[in-house]
Amino acid sequence: MLVFVYGTLTDPERVASLLEDGPGEYEFVGPATLEGLQRVDGRYPTLVPGGSVEGRLLSVDDSALKRLDRYEGVDRGLYVRVAVSGPDDRRVWIYVGQPDRLGVDADGWPDDRPFRDAVRSTIVPDTTVVRRRA
């Protein structure tokens, strides 16, 4: 599986410290650009609709993906993991953090429903895409 990373997980040392000591396989695939969402920074970075963001593609197996979910706080509602279109028609996972829980002053997500639902209904797989960079 491919995961687009755009924050602390772009650092190979951080990923190694997180994933090397337990189950799971991972490998950096290369630089990539996520189009349709842009990075905003607070206590931790997150994404909001519009623009693009530079990052990296990380190839992981199921065990490594579960460990990334724990790191990103998916079970605590800190981040939501959603799929977007990627290279070679592959699905790419991205993590989108809830701005108010991350200390980010950002608009863009509808606030009349739970954050997870707002993200999943706003992201359109054909227009929110990850492209490899040279």
RALINRA-V70063 format. One record per residue. N is the residue number from 1. RES is the residue in three letters. SS is DSSP state (hx for helix, st for strand, lp for the rest). PHI is phi as a letter, one per 20 degrees, with the letter a starting at -180 (* if undefined). PSI is psi in radians with two decimals (* if undefined). Layout:
# RALINRA-V70063
n = {N;N}
res = {RES;RES}
ss = {SS;SS}
phi = {PHI;PHI}
psi = {PSI;PSI}
This chain:
# RALINRA-V70063
n = {1;2;3;4;5;6;7;8;9;10;11;12;13;14;15;16;17;18;19;20;21;22;23;24;25;26;27;28;29;30;31;32;33;34;35;36;37;38;39;40;41;42;43;44;45;46;47;48;49;50;51;52;53;54;55;56;57;58;59;60;61;62;63;64;65;66;67;68;69;70;71;72;73;74;75;76;77;78;79;80;81;82;83;84;85;86;87;88;89;90;91;92;93;94;95;96;97;98;99;100;101;102;103;104;105;106;107;108;109;110;111;112;113;114;115;116;117;118;119;120;121;122;123;124;125;126;127;128;129;130;131;132;133;134}
res = {MET;LEU;VAL;PHE;VAL;TYR;GLY;THR;LEU;THR;ASP;PRO;GLU;ARG;VAL;ALA;SER;LEU;LEU;GLU;ASP;GLY;PRO;GLY;GLU;TYR;GLU;PHE;VAL;GLY;PRO;ALA;THR;LEU;GLU;GLY;LEU;GLN;ARG;VAL;ASP;GLY;ARG;TYR;PRO;THR;LEU;VAL;PRO;GLY;GLY;SER;VAL;GLU;GLY;ARG;LEU;LEU;SER;VAL;ASP;ASP;SER;ALA;LEU;LYS;ARG;LEU;ASP;ARG;TYR;GLU;GLY;VAL;ASP;ARG;GLY;LEU;TYR;VAL;ARG;VAL;ALA;VAL;SER;GLY;PRO;ASP;ASP;ARG;ARG;VAL;TRP;ILE;TYR;VAL;GLY;GLN;PRO;ASP;ARG;LEU;GLY;VAL;ASP;ALA;ASP;GLY;TRP;PRO;ASP;ASP;ARG;PRO;PHE;ARG;ASP;ALA;VAL;ARG;SER;THR;ILE;VAL;PRO;ASP;THR;THR;VAL;VAL;ARG;ARG;ARG;ALA}
ss = {lp;st;st;st;st;lp;lp;hx;hx;hx;lp;hx;hx;hx;hx;hx;hx;hx;hx;lp;lp;lp;lp;lp;lp;st;st;st;st;st;st;st;st;st;st;st;st;st;st;st;lp;lp;lp;lp;lp;st;st;st;st;st;st;st;st;st;st;st;st;st;st;st;lp;hx;hx;hx;hx;hx;hx;hx;hx;hx;hx;hx;lp;hx;hx;hx;lp;lp;st;st;st;st;st;st;st;lp;hx;hx;hx;lp;st;st;st;st;st;st;st;lp;hx;hx;hx;lp;lp;lp;lp;lp;lp;lp;lp;lp;lp;lp;lp;lp;hx;hx;hx;hx;hx;hx;hx;hx;lp;lp;lp;lp;lp;lp;st;st;st;st;lp;lp}
phi = {*;d;c;e;d;c;c;f;f;e;e;g;f;f;f;f;f;e;d;f;e;b;f;o;d;b;b;f;e;q;f;b;c;e;d;o;c;c;e;c;d;b;g;c;f;b;c;c;g;o;m;b;b;e;a;c;e;c;e;c;e;g;f;f;f;f;f;f;g;f;g;e;m;g;f;e;m;f;c;d;d;c;e;c;f;c;g;l;l;e;e;c;e;c;d;d;e;f;g;f;e;d;m;d;e;b;d;p;e;g;d;e;b;g;g;g;f;f;f;f;e;e;f;d;g;f;d;d;c;d;c;f;d;f}
psi = {2.64;2.46;2.28;2.14;2.51;0.02;-2.22;-0.47;0.05;-0.24;1.99;-0.62;-0.68;-0.78;-0.73;-0.77;-0.49;-0.70;-0.34;-0.41;0.13;-2.94;2.62;2.49;2.52;2.77;2.35;2.31;-0.60;3.12;2.63;2.87;2.30;2.11;2.42;-0.25;2.66;2.68;2.43;2.53;2.52;-2.40;-0.70;2.67;2.70;-3.05;2.56;2.78;2.54;2.65;-2.67;2.92;2.45;2.55;-2.66;2.69;2.34;2.17;2.23;2.79;-3.12;-0.77;-0.76;-0.66;-0.72;-0.66;-0.66;-0.70;-0.76;-0.77;-0.72;-0.07;0.55;-0.73;-0.37;0.01;0.23;-0.80;2.71;2.37;2.19;2.74;2.48;2.98;2.52;-2.97;2.52;0.61;0.44;2.65;2.41;2.26;2.47;2.70;2.22;2.11;2.58;1.95;-0.78;-0.43;-0.24;0.08;0.56;2.25;1.61;2.47;2.96;-0.52;2.37;2.35;0.28;0.17;2.95;2.54;-0.80;-0.77;-0.69;-0.77;-0.87;-0.54;-0.38;-0.64;2.11;2.00;-0.56;-0.37;-0.26;1.79;2.66;2.25;2.43;2.59;2.66;*}
